[in-house]
Amino acid sequence: MNDHDHGILIAGCGYVGTQLGLELARAGKSVWGLRRSAERLPTAIAPLAADLLDIEGLTRVLPVGVDAVVYASSASGFDAASYRAAYVDGLRNLLQGLARCGAAPKRLIFVSSTGVYGQSSGEWVDEDSETHPSRPTGQILLEAERLALDSPYPAVVVRFSGIYGPGRTRMIEQLRDGRARLRGGLPQYTNRIHRDDCAHVLGHLLALPRPQPIYIGSDDDPAPRDEVVSWIAEQLGQPTPPVEPDSTDGLRISGQNKRCSNQRLRDSGCSLRYPSYRDGYATLLTP
Ligand SMILES: NC(=O)c1ccc[n+]([C@@H]2O[C@H](COP(=O)([O-])OP(=O)(O)OC[C@H]3O[C@@H](n4cnc5c(N)ncnc54)[C@H](OP(=O)(O)O)[C@@H]3O)[C@@H](O)[C@H]2O)c1
């Protein structure tokens, strides 16, 4: 691709972004992938090597023919400063860079997280639920969402739950090496979505004619963490792991134990390849 081509820019083209880029390229779209180590991108994705925190360097590489942007960068740590840099500063720089080079994307998708919800009593949450995150990082994500939605470009926010898939199989590894523990006590609901479904959701939202401003991106099956661990253990032919003493409060404090509804996404016509953790993990269990 050269500067005058038209295509889709994936800013922060990593685990999810690369999968999206490959899907879009397979469908015949032109895709730019922007990241610092752009040499890691597959050849189907045109590389743009830049740091989202360096506005000058960023503006130098941005092409003018950007039809749509997916912002899927990630923070280098779980602290507030890392989140602010990754989601607020990086996005603000990108918006400035796009304006400076005269690009006028017709859609901007900001990848956010269900960490913006602080509910922790097992209740269902949807896009209209209150957002009182339990951690300051969730508040920063809300700030970045607002920045995207208030930008000059038609924007959509997608709040993904826990992303798993090839290479992101911590629960399986913990079971295999005997470190996995159940939490015990009352059910503690967790939510997840497979990487390939994240890519599919983003592709769907790029093409959707009149999207809503916000979507939750999660599978159909919020499930208690202990149920998921026990099911994977069973598939591996292992005994159910022991219960870790006094651990239930920790999970509740960290803002989990909610059930994320994907009804709005489903109603928009989006299909999921892995509607339950059982479908997704089944493909990851063969060594
Ligand atoms: N993981 C989860 O469970 C989860 C759950 C909900 C939402 N999300 C969100 O989903 C999004 C995508 O997640 P992911 O797993 O695909 O993340 P990822 O694999 O870490 O990909 C993000 C990419 O952004 C690039 N990047 C980071 N800082 C950059 C900078 N300053 N300038 C340019 N590029 C930069 C990184 O590449 P370089 O290092 O080469 O620059 C990296 O490849 C993130 O927004 C994340 O917050 C994740």
The ligand as an SDF file (V2000), in Angstrom:
LIG
                    3D

 48 52  0  0  0  0  0  0  0  0999 V2000
   -6.7850   -8.8100   27.3530 N   0  0  0  0  0  0  0  0  0  0  0  0
   -8.0270   -8.7600   27.7560 C   0  0  0  0  0  0  0  0  0  0  0  0
   -8.5400   -9.6690   28.3990 O   0  0  0  0  0  0  0  0  0  0  0  0
   -8.8550   -7.5500   27.3900 C   0  0  0  0  0  0  0  0  0  0  0  0
  -10.1490   -7.4720   27.8940 C   0  0  0  0  0  0  0  0  0  0  0  0
  -10.9210   -6.3800   27.4950 C   0  0  0  0  0  0  0  0  0  0  0  0
  -10.4080   -5.4320   26.6640 C   0  0  0  0  0  0  0  0  0  0  0  0
   -9.1280   -5.5310   26.2150 N   0  0  0  0  0  0  0  0  0  0  0  0
   -8.6240   -4.5040   25.3120 C   0  0  0  0  0  0  0  0  0  0  0  0
   -8.4800   -5.0530   24.0320 O   0  0  0  0  0  0  0  0  0  0  0  0
   -7.5060   -4.3020   23.3230 C   0  0  0  0  0  0  0  0  0  0  0  0
   -6.6030   -5.1990   22.5460 C   0  0  0  0  0  0  0  0  0  0  0  0
   -6.0130   -6.1270   23.4170 O   0  0  0  0  0  0  0  0  0  0  0  0
   -4.8580   -7.0550   22.8960 P   0  0  0  0  0  0  0  0  0  0  0  0
   -4.8690   -8.2450   23.7590 O   0  0  0  0  0  0  0  0  0  0  0  0
   -4.9390   -7.2110   21.4230 O   0  0  0  0  0  0  0  0  0  0  0  0
   -3.5780   -6.1610   23.2540 O   0  0  0  0  0  0  0  0  0  0  0  0
   -2.0940   -6.3850   22.7520 P   0  0  0  0  0  0  0  0  0  0  0  0
   -1.8550   -7.7520   22.2230 O   0  0  0  0  0  0  0  0  0  0  0  0
   -1.2000   -5.9080   23.8530 O   0  0  0  0  0  0  0  0  0  0  0  0
   -1.9820   -5.4160   21.4930 O   0  0  0  0  0  0  0  0  0  0  0  0
   -1.8690   -4.0200   21.6040 C   0  0  0  0  0  0  0  0  0  0  0  0
   -0.7910   -3.5690   20.6510 C   0  0  0  0  0  0  0  0  0  0  0  0
   -0.6350   -2.1600   20.8240 O   0  0  0  0  0  0  0  0  0  0  0  0
    0.6920   -1.8350   20.5290 C   0  0  0  0  0  0  0  0  0  0  0  0
    1.0320   -0.6610   21.3070 N   0  0  0  0  0  0  0  0  0  0  0  0
    1.0670   -0.5410   22.6720 C   0  0  0  0  0  0  0  0  0  0  0  0
    1.4900    0.6830   23.0170 N   0  0  0  0  0  0  0  0  0  0  0  0
    1.7200    1.3430   21.8410 C   0  0  0  0  0  0  0  0  0  0  0  0
    2.2110    2.6470   21.5340 C   0  0  0  0  0  0  0  0  0  0  0  0
    2.5480    3.5150   22.4990 N   0  0  0  0  0  0  0  0  0  0  0  0
    2.3310    2.9860   20.2530 N   0  0  0  0  0  0  0  0  0  0  0  0
    2.0050    2.1260   19.2580 C   0  0  0  0  0  0  0  0  0  0  0  0
    1.5420    0.8800   19.4810 N   0  0  0  0  0  0  0  0  0  0  0  0
    1.4160    0.5010   20.7680 C   0  0  0  0  0  0  0  0  0  0  0  0
    1.5430   -3.0230   20.9490 C   0  0  0  0  0  0  0  0  0  0  0  0
    2.5640   -3.2800   19.9930 O   0  0  0  0  0  0  0  0  0  0  0  0
    4.0560   -2.6720   20.1650 P   0  0  0  0  0  0  0  0  0  0  0  0
    4.5230   -3.0950   21.5300 O   0  0  0  0  0  0  0  0  0  0  0  0
    4.8100   -3.2880   19.0520 O   0  0  0  0  0  0  0  0  0  0  0  0
    3.9060   -1.1940   20.0400 O   0  0  0  0  0  0  0  0  0  0  0  0
    0.5620   -4.2020   20.9290 C   0  0  0  0  0  0  0  0  0  0  0  0
    0.8500   -5.1130   19.9130 O   0  0  0  0  0  0  0  0  0  0  0  0
   -6.8290   -3.4280   24.3510 C   0  0  0  0  0  0  0  0  0  0  0  0
   -7.3750   -2.1510   24.2610 O   0  0  0  0  0  0  0  0  0  0  0  0
   -7.2310   -4.0250   25.6580 C   0  0  0  0  0  0  0  0  0  0  0  0
   -7.2780   -3.0690   26.6720 O   0  0  0  0  0  0  0  0  0  0  0  0
   -8.3610   -6.5700   26.5580 C   0  0  0  0  0  0  0  0  0  0  0  0
  1  2  1  0
  2  3  2  0
  2  4  1  0
  4  5  1  0
  4 48  2  0
  5  6  2  0
  6  7  1  0
  7  8  2  0
  8  9  1  0
  8 48  1  0
  9 10  1  0
  9 46  1  0
 10 11  1  0
 11 12  1  0
 11 44  1  0
 12 13  1  0
 13 14  1  0
 14 15  2  0
 14 16  1  0
 14 17  1  0
 17 18  1  0
 18 19  2  0
 18 20  1  0
 18 21  1  0
 21 22  1  0
 22 23  1  0
 23 24  1  0
 23 42  1  0
 24 25  1  0
 25 26  1  0
 25 36  1  0
 26 27  1  0
 26 35  1  0
 27 28  2  0
 28 29  1  0
 29 30  1  0
 29 35  2  0
 30 31  1  0
 30 32  2  0
 32 33  1  0
 33 34  2  0
 34 35  1  0
 36 37  1  0
 36 42  1  0
 37 38  1  0
 38 39  2  0
 38 40  1  0
 38 41  1  0
 42 43  1  0
 44 45  1  0
 44 46  1  0
 46 47  1  0
M  CHG  2   8   1  16  -1
M  END
$$$$
